[in-house]
C-alpha cells in the first residue's frame, strides 16, 4: 500500500517526528519530479532575469540541510563550520554560486540530496518528540527543532516554485505529450523504474502497460541500475517510447505513443 499522501505514523520514528518526516519526504518528491531528466546544460541555465539556475537551487537544498543538521543534532558548535568551504556557494548562492555551481550532471545533485537526507533520517530516528519540541533560542526569539526542520522543507518548497519557473523556459518542457501512466523508483535507493499507475483509456493502457510492471529497458536503455529521476519521461506529443517490462516471469516489449494533453 502506498502512503505518499498519508501523514501519520512511520516505523522507526516517534509520532511527531514521523509526521515531520512525512512532510519532508513529500516535499522532496515534488522537487525530484520538477527536475526529472534535466541535462547538464538545463541545470546550468539562468534565463534572463533569473539569478539562480536549477543546479544552484539543488545545491542550496543540500547546504541548508547540512546547516540544520549541525544546528539541531549538535554535530558542530557553530553550524557554519559544518558548511566549510565546500558548501559556501550553495548556502549563499549569488555571484559565488553562479561561478562555482555548474558543470554537473543531474546524478551528482541526486546523489548529494539522497546522501544528506539519509543522514538526517538516521539521526531523527534516534530522537524523540520531546527533543523535537524543546523550546530554544532562535532568530532572536524562541523556536524549537520542529520549526527548524519545518523551515528546511519550507525553504525547499519556496525554491521549488522557482525551479518550476526556470524549467518553463526549457524547450524539453514545452508541449509535453501524455503517456497516461505514472512511474516511481523500483528500489528504496531510487534506482530503476516501476509503473505505479495506468490511466484507463490512455495510450499506456492501450499499449498494454500495467500497474506494477517493472521497467527493464526504456527507449533501448537498461534502466535497472539508473537513478529513476535521471530518466527523461517528458517528451512532445507524437513521440513514442519503447518499454521492455518484467511482469512476473514474462518479459514484454511495449510501445507507447504520447498524445496531446487533454486530447
C-alpha positions in Angstrom: 0.0 0.0 0.0 1.4 3.4 -1.0 1.4 6.0 1.7 2.7 9.0 -0.3 -0.3 11.2 0.8 -0.8 9.9 4.3 0.8 12.0 7.1 0.9 9.7 10.1 3.0 7.2 12.0 6.1 5.8 10.4 8.1 2.8 11.6 11.3 3.9 13.3 10.2 7.4 14.3 8.2 8.8 17.2 4.8 10.2 16.3 5.6 13.9 15.8 9.0 13.2 14.1 7.1 10.7 11.8 4.7 13.4 10.7 7.6 15.8 10.1 9.4 13.2 8.0 6.3 12.5 6.0 6.1 16.2 5.0 9.8 16.3 4.3 9.6 13.2 2.1 6.7 14.6 0.0 8.4 17.9 -0.4 11.5 16.2 -1.7 9.4 14.0 -4.1 7.9 17.1 -5.7 11.4 18.6 -6.1 12.7 15.5 -7.8 9.6 15.4 -10.1 10.3 19.0 -11.1 13.9 18.3 -12.2 13.4 14.8 -13.6 15.5 14.2 -16.7 17.2 17.6 -16.9 20.5 17.8 -18.8 23.7 19.4 -17.5 23.0 22.4 -19.8 19.5 22.7 -18.5 20.7 22.5 -14.9 23.1 25.4 -15.5 20.8 27.6 -17.5 20.0 31.0 -16.0 17.4 32.7 -18.2 17.4 36.5 -18.4 16.1 38.0 -15.2 16.9 35.0 -13.0 19.9 35.0 -10.6 19.8 31.2 -9.9 20.0 28.1 -12.0 18.2 24.9 -11.2 21.6 23.3 -10.2 22.3 26.2 -7.9 19.0 25.6 -6.1 19.6 21.9 -5.7 23.0 22.6 -4.2 21.3 25.1 -1.9 18.9 22.5 -0.6 21.9 20.3 0.3 23.7 23.2 2.1 20.6 24.3 4.1 20.1 20.7 5.3 23.7 20.3 6.3 23.5 23.6 8.3 20.4 22.5 10.2 21.8 19.0 10.8 24.6 20.8 12.7 22.2 23.3 14.4 19.8 20.6 15.7 21.9 17.5 16.2 24.8 19.4 17.7 27.5 17.9 15.4 29.3 21.3 15.3 29.4 24.1 17.9 28.9 26.6 15.0 26.8 25.3 12.1 28.9 27.4 9.8 31.7 25.1 10.5 29.7 22.2 9.1 29.4 24.0 5.8 33.2 24.6 5.5 34.4 25.9 2.1 32.7 23.1 0.2 29.1 24.4 0.8 29.6 28.2 0.9 28.4 28.7 -2.7 25.3 26.6 -2.0 24.3 28.3 1.1 24.9 31.9 -0.2 24.1 31.5 -3.9 24.7 34.9 -5.6 27.8 35.5 -7.6 29.7 32.8 -5.8 27.1 30.2 -6.7 27.0 31.4 -10.3 30.7 30.9 -10.6 31.1 27.6 -8.8 27.8 25.6 -9.2 27.8 24.4 -12.8 29.1 21.6 -15.0 27.4 18.8 -13.1 25.0 16.1 -14.4 21.7 15.6 -12.6 23.0 12.4 -10.9 25.6 14.5 -9.0 22.8 16.5 -7.3 20.5 13.5 -6.8 23.3 11.6 -5.0 24.1 14.5 -2.8 20.5 15.1 -1.9 20.0 11.4 -1.1 23.1 11.1 1.0 22.4 14.1 3.1 18.8 13.2 3.6 19.7 9.7 4.7 21.9 11.2 7.4 19.1 13.4 8.6 16.7 10.5 8.8 19.2 8.3 10.6 19.7 11.0 13.3 16.0 11.8 13.6 15.3 8.1 14.2 17.5 8.4 17.3 15.4 11.3 18.7 12.0 11.7 20.3 9.2 14.2 20.3 10.4 15.9 23.5 13.7 16.7 21.7 11.8 17.9 18.7 9.5 20.3 20.7 12.0 21.6 23.2 11.9 25.5 23.2 15.2 27.0 22.1 16.5 30.5 21.3 16.1 31.0 17.5 16.3 34.0 15.2 16.2 36.4 18.2 13.1 34.8 19.5 12.0 31.4 20.8 11.7 28.4 18.5 12.2 24.7 18.6 13.8 22.0 16.4 10.3 21.2 15.0 10.3 24.7 13.5 13.9 24.4 12.3 13.1 21.3 10.3 9.9 22.8 9.1 11.9 25.7 7.8 14.2 23.3 5.9 11.4 21.9 3.8 9.5 25.2 3.7 12.7 26.8 2.1 12.8 23.9 -0.4 9.1 24.4 -1.3 9.7 28.1 -1.8 12.7 27.5 -4.2 10.9 24.5 -5.8 8.5 27.1 -7.1 11.4 28.9 -8.6 12.6 25.7 -10.2 9.3 25.3 -11.9 9.5 28.8 -13.3 13.0 28.2 -14.6 12.0 24.9 -16.3 9.2 26.7 -18.2 11.9 28.2 -20.3 13.2 24.8 -21.4 12.2 23.5 -24.9 12.1 20.0 -23.5 9.3 21.0 -21.1 7.0 22.7 -23.7 4.1 21.0 -25.4 4.6 17.8 -23.4 2.7 14.8 -24.5 0.9 12.3 -22.3 1.8 8.7 -21.8 -1.1 8.1 -19.4 1.0 6.3 -16.8 2.8 7.2 -13.6 6.1 5.8 -12.6 8.3 5.6 -9.5 11.7 4.3 -8.4 11.8 0.5 -8.3 14.1 0.4 -5.2 14.3 2.3 -1.9 17.7 3.6 -3.2 15.9 5.4 -6.0 17.1 3.0 -8.8 15.1 1.6 -11.7 11.6 2.3 -12.7 8.3 0.7 -11.9 4.8 1.5 -13.2 2.8 3.0 -10.3 -0.5 3.6 -12.1 -2.0 3.4 -15.6 -4.9 5.7 -16.5 -7.9 4.0 -18.1 -8.2 4.5 -21.8 -4.7 6.2 -22.0 -2.0 5.4 -24.6 -0.2 3.4 -21.9 -3.3 1.3 -21.2 -4.0 0.8 -24.9 -0.4 -0.4 -25.4 -0.8 -2.9 -22.6 1.3 -1.4 -19.8 0.0 -2.4 -16.3 0.4 -1.2 -12.8 3.3 -3.0 -11.1 5.2 -3.6 -14.3 9.0 -3.5 -13.7 10.6 -1.5 -16.5 13.8 -3.2 -17.6 14.6 -1.1 -20.7 13.3 2.4 -21.7 14.0 3.5 -25.2 16.8 1.0 -25.7 18.5 1.8 -22.4 18.8 -0.6 -19.5 17.3 1.3 -16.6 17.6 -1.2 -13.8 20.7 0.5 -12.3 19.9 4.0 -13.3 18.6 6.6 -10.9 14.9 7.0 -11.7 14.9 10.8 -11.6 17.7 10.9 -14.2 15.4 9.4 -16.8 13.7 11.8 -19.2 10.0 10.9 -19.4 8.5 14.2 -20.6 8.5 14.4 -24.4 6.3 16.0 -27.0 3.0 14.5 -28.3 3.6 12.1 -31.2 6.9 10.8 -29.7 6.9 7.1 -29.0 8.8 5.3 -26.3 9.6 1.6 -26.1 9.3 -0.2 -22.8 10.7 -3.6 -22.0 8.9 -4.7 -18.8 9.0 -7.6 -16.5 5.6 -8.9 -15.4 6.1 -12.0 -13.2 8.0 -14.5 -15.3 7.1 -12.6 -18.5 9.3 -10.2 -20.4 7.2 -7.9 -22.7 8.0 -5.2 -25.2 5.5 -2.4 -25.5 5.5 0.8 -27.5 3.6 3.9 -26.2 3.0 7.0 -28.3 2.3 10.2 -26.4 -0.8 12.2 -27.2 -1.6 15.9 -26.7 -2.6 16.6 -23.1 -6.4 16.7 -23.0 -6.6 15.1 -26.4 
